[in-house]
Amino acid sequence: MSPVGTPADRLTALLAPLGGRVSAERLSDDVALWGREVDDGRYAVVVATDD
């Protein structure tokens, strides 16, 4: 199966020009979120501005 979606490092790089702090939180390792082990890259990206 080939990867689908945008890798976290690419997305954080695209969001960086918006300013503030950009971070990706890996979620793939949390079985409780998915109900089973997953082998793909699942994450949440957070952009925190100083507004």
N, C-alpha and C positions, 0 to 999 in steps of 0.2 A: 504494500500500500504506500503510495507516495504522499508526502506531506501536503496538507491543505491549510490555507490561511497564511498569515504574515508572521514570521518569526519575531519573538520578543525584542531582540536586539535591533532589528530593522524598524519596528514600530517605535521604539523609544528614540531612535535616531531621527525619525520623521517628526516626532512630537517635540524634540528638544528646542527647535527655534521658537516655540510658543513662549518660552521663558519658564522660570520656576524649576522645580525639581521633578524629574521624570524617573520613575522606577518601575521595574517589573517584578511582580511577586509570583513565583512559581507555584502553581496549584496542582500540578500533575501528581505529586507525591501524596496528596491527601485523599486517601481511599474513601473517607466519609463523605466527601463532596460528590463522588461519582458512583458510589455503591460497588465499586470493584477497582482493581488495579488497572491503570491505563498506561499505554506506552508512547503516547504522543505528548507534545509540549503544550500544556494548558496553563494559562497565566492571566493575571489581571495587571493592567498598566495604570498607574496612578500619576497624574500630573498635579502637583501642588504649587499654586502661585502665591505670591506674597500680597495679594489684593486685600 
